[in-house]
Amino acid sequence: MKVAKHGNRSVSSKSGSSDLLAAFGINLDMNADKSRAALDELGVCFLFAPKYHTGFRHAMPVRQQLKTRTLFNVLGPLINPAHPPLALIGVYSPELVLPIAETLRVLGYQRAAVVHSGGMDEVSLHAPTVVAELHNGEIKSYQLTADDFGLTPYHQAQLAGGTPEENRDILTRLLQGKGEAAHEAAVAANVAMLMRLHGHEDLKANAQQVLNVLHSGAAYDRVTALAARG
């Protein structure tokens, strides 16, 4: 399973995906060839939005002043320069779940899921997750709870993050197999959903497999390997 993450710096929170990766020493300005090599060899790469879409640079100052969610929060995943056939996309409002799934169908995605849960743009364990799943041109809407993943429910406050540096420390412990149970479960649920899009339909088995990998500490090696590419 390979992941090409397309993202930007934080606007509506303390730490965006690129802020976190930069805190690990990962080069956000990696060119397309090096990013493709990382994807092929490590199974993961990060595509920094302003590097591939110059218009993002002009919008960024305005977004930073607004300090709120805008269309760009939804637009980013839809214009991933890697053009993946599969996608797991979180949206900040439940009203966006079905429209974004319909957009992914128009864009020709083979399989995708759009999710929202309790005010969060991801699969969560503190509230039901609303899902619109695209598969073979058909969209199916349903809800998931922690029980569907075989996981314990956790309060949203137990997942609170902080600055990029604080989040780096949290993620380091998590990927080294020393993380908090709530953080492990949150990662397990989201990766389990992504695995379903790759044809592994059993969410409980998927979540357990993710937990096993986290506990082994092997996932941290991918982060350090990506950072080592400079």
C-alpha positions as CSV (number, residue, x, y, z in Angstrom):
1,M,0.0,0.0,0.0
2,K,1.5,3.3,-1.1
3,V,0.5,6.8,0.0
4,A,1.1,10.1,-1.8
5,K,0.0,12.8,0.6
6,H,-0.8,16.2,-0.9
7,G,-0.9,19.0,1.7
8,N,0.0,22.4,2.9
9,R,0.9,24.4,6.0
10,S,-1.6,24.9,8.8
11,V,-4.1,27.7,8.6
12,S,-7.1,26.6,10.8
13,S,-5.1,24.6,13.4
14,K,-1.7,24.8,15.2
15,S,-0.1,22.2,13.0
16,G,-0.7,21.1,9.4
17,S,0.6,18.0,7.8
18,S,3.6,19.8,6.2
19,D,4.4,21.6,9.5
20,L,4.6,18.2,11.2
21,L,6.8,16.6,8.5
22,A,9.1,19.6,8.5
23,A,9.5,19.1,12.2
24,F,10.9,15.6,11.4
25,G,13.4,17.1,9.0
26,I,11.6,16.0,5.9
27,N,12.3,18.1,2.9
28,L,9.1,19.8,1.7
29,D,10.8,21.1,-1.5
30,M,11.7,17.6,-2.8
31,N,11.2,17.7,-6.6
32,A,8.8,15.5,-8.5
33,D,11.4,12.9,-9.5
34,K,12.7,12.5,-5.9
35,S,9.1,12.3,-4.6
36,R,8.3,9.6,-7.1
37,A,11.4,7.6,-6.1
38,A,10.4,7.9,-2.4
39,L,6.9,6.6,-3.3
40,D,8.3,3.7,-5.3
41,E,11.0,2.7,-2.8
42,L,9.5,3.7,0.6
43,G,5.8,3.5,-0.2
44,V,5.2,7.1,0.9
45,C,5.9,10.7,-0.2
46,F,4.7,14.2,0.6
47,L,3.7,16.6,-2.2
48,F,3.8,20.2,-0.9
49,A,0.9,22.0,-2.5
50,P,2.6,25.4,-3.2
51,K,5.3,23.6,-5.2
52,Y,2.8,22.0,-7.6
53,H,0.1,24.6,-7.6
54,T,1.6,28.1,-7.7
55,G,-1.8,29.7,-7.0
56,F,-1.7,28.4,-3.5
57,R,1.2,30.8,-2.7
58,H,-1.1,33.8,-3.5
59,A,-4.0,32.4,-1.4
60,M,-1.9,31.5,1.6
61,P,-1.5,35.1,3.1
62,V,-5.3,35.6,2.9
63,R,-6.0,32.1,4.5
64,Q,-3.6,32.9,7.3
65,Q,-5.4,36.2,8.1
66,L,-8.8,34.5,8.0
67,K,-7.6,31.6,10.3
68,T,-10.6,29.6,9.4
69,R,-11.5,26.7,7.1
70,T,-12.1,27.6,3.5
71,L,-12.7,25.9,0.2
72,F,-8.9,25.2,0.0
73,N,-9.2,22.7,2.9
74,V,-11.4,20.6,0.6
75,L,-9.7,21.5,-2.7
76,G,-6.2,20.2,-1.8
77,P,-7.0,16.5,-1.7
78,L,-9.0,16.8,-5.0
79,I,-6.0,18.2,-6.9
80,N,-3.3,15.7,-5.8
81,P,-0.6,15.9,-8.5
82,A,0.0,12.1,-8.1
83,H,-3.5,11.4,-9.5
84,P,-4.0,8.4,-7.3
85,P,-6.8,5.9,-8.2
86,L,-7.8,5.6,-4.6
87,A,-8.4,8.2,-1.9
88,L,-9.4,8.6,1.7
89,I,-10.5,12.2,2.2
90,G,-11.7,13.9,5.4
91,V,-14.0,16.9,5.3
92,Y,-14.7,19.5,8.0
93,S,-18.5,19.4,7.6
94,P,-20.9,16.5,7.3
95,E,-22.7,18.4,4.5
96,L,-19.6,18.1,2.3
97,V,-19.3,14.3,2.6
98,L,-21.7,13.3,-0.3
99,P,-20.8,16.3,-2.6
100,I,-17.1,15.5,-2.4
101,A,-17.7,11.8,-3.1
102,E,-19.8,12.8,-6.1
103,T,-16.9,15.0,-7.3
104,L,-14.5,12.1,-6.9
105,R,-16.7,10.0,-9.1
106,V,-16.7,12.7,-11.8
107,L,-12.9,12.8,-11.5
108,G,-12.7,9.1,-12.3
109,Y,-11.5,7.7,-9.0
110,Q,-11.8,3.9,-8.9
111,R,-12.5,3.7,-5.2
112,A,-12.6,6.4,-2.5
113,A,-14.2,7.3,0.8
114,V,-15.1,10.7,2.2
115,V,-15.5,10.9,6.0
116,H,-16.5,13.2,8.8
117,S,-16.9,12.5,12.5
118,G,-17.9,14.7,15.4
119,G,-16.4,17.9,14.0
120,M,-13.2,16.2,12.7
121,D,-12.1,15.6,9.1
122,E,-11.2,12.0,9.7
123,V,-12.4,8.7,11.1
124,S,-12.8,9.2,14.9
125,L,-13.6,7.1,17.9
126,H,-15.5,9.6,19.9
127,A,-18.5,9.9,17.6
128,P,-20.0,8.0,14.6
129,T,-18.1,8.5,11.4
130,V,-20.2,9.5,8.4
131,V,-18.9,7.8,5.2
132,A,-19.7,8.2,1.5
133,E,-17.8,5.4,-0.2
134,L,-17.3,5.3,-4.0
135,H,-16.7,1.9,-5.6
136,N,-17.1,1.0,-9.2
137,G,-19.0,4.2,-10.0
138,E,-21.5,3.7,-7.2
139,I,-21.7,5.7,-3.9
140,K,-22.8,4.1,-0.7
141,S,-23.5,6.1,2.4
142,Y,-23.1,4.6,5.9
143,Q,-21.8,5.2,9.4
144,L,-19.1,3.6,11.4
145,T,-18.4,3.5,15.2
146,A,-15.4,2.3,17.2
147,D,-17.0,-1.1,17.6
148,D,-16.9,-1.6,13.8
149,F,-13.1,-1.4,14.1
150,G,-12.9,-3.6,17.3
151,L,-11.5,-0.5,19.1
152,T,-12.3,1.3,22.4
153,P,-14.1,4.6,22.1
154,Y,-12.0,7.6,23.3
155,H,-12.9,11.2,24.1
156,Q,-11.8,13.8,21.6
157,A,-9.8,15.6,24.3
158,Q,-7.5,12.5,24.5
159,L,-6.3,13.2,21.0
160,A,-5.5,16.8,21.5
161,G,-2.3,17.9,19.7
162,G,-0.2,21.0,19.9
163,T,2.7,22.7,18.1
164,P,4.5,20.9,15.3
165,E,7.3,20.0,17.7
166,E,4.8,18.7,20.3
167,N,3.1,16.6,17.6
168,R,6.4,15.3,16.4
169,D,7.2,14.0,19.9
170,I,3.8,12.4,20.1
171,L,4.1,10.8,16.7
172,T,7.7,9.7,17.4
173,R,6.6,7.8,20.5
174,L,3.6,6.4,18.6
175,L,5.6,5.1,15.6
176,Q,8.2,3.6,17.9
177,G,5.6,1.5,19.7
178,K,5.5,3.7,22.8
179,G,2.4,5.8,22.1
180,E,-0.8,6.5,24.0
181,A,-3.6,4.0,23.5
182,A,-5.9,6.7,22.2
183,H,-3.4,7.8,19.6
184,E,-2.8,4.2,18.5
185,A,-6.5,3.6,18.1
186,A,-7.1,6.8,16.1
187,V,-4.3,5.8,13.7
188,A,-5.5,2.2,13.5
189,A,-9.1,3.3,12.6
190,N,-8.0,5.6,9.8
191,V,-5.5,3.2,8.3
192,A,-8.0,0.4,8.6
193,M,-10.4,2.5,6.5
194,L,-7.6,3.1,3.9
195,M,-6.9,-0.6,3.8
196,R,-10.6,-1.3,3.0
197,L,-10.2,0.9,-0.2
198,H,-7.3,-1.4,-1.2
199,G,-9.6,-4.4,-1.0
200,H,-9.1,-5.5,2.6
201,E,-12.7,-5.3,3.7
202,D,-12.5,-6.5,7.3
203,L,-12.0,-3.3,9.4
204,K,-11.4,-5.2,12.6
205,A,-8.6,-7.3,11.1
206,N,-7.2,-4.2,9.4
207,A,-7.1,-2.3,12.7
208,Q,-5.4,-5.1,14.5
209,Q,-2.8,-5.4,11.8
210,V,-2.1,-1.6,12.1
211,L,-1.7,-1.9,15.9
212,N,0.7,-4.8,15.4
213,V,2.9,-2.7,13.1
214,L,2.8,0.3,15.5
215,H,3.8,-1.9,18.4
216,S,6.8,-3.3,16.4
217,G,8.2,0.2,16.0
218,A,8.9,-0.5,12.3
219,A,6.7,2.4,11.1
220,Y,9.2,4.9,12.5
221,D,11.9,3.6,10.1
222,R,9.9,4.9,7.2
223,V,9.8,8.4,8.6
224,T,13.6,8.5,9.2
225,A,14.2,7.0,5.8
226,L,12.1,9.8,4.2
227,A,13.9,12.5,6.2
228,A,17.3,11.0,5.2
229,R,16.5,11.7,1.5
230,G,17.0,15.4,2.2
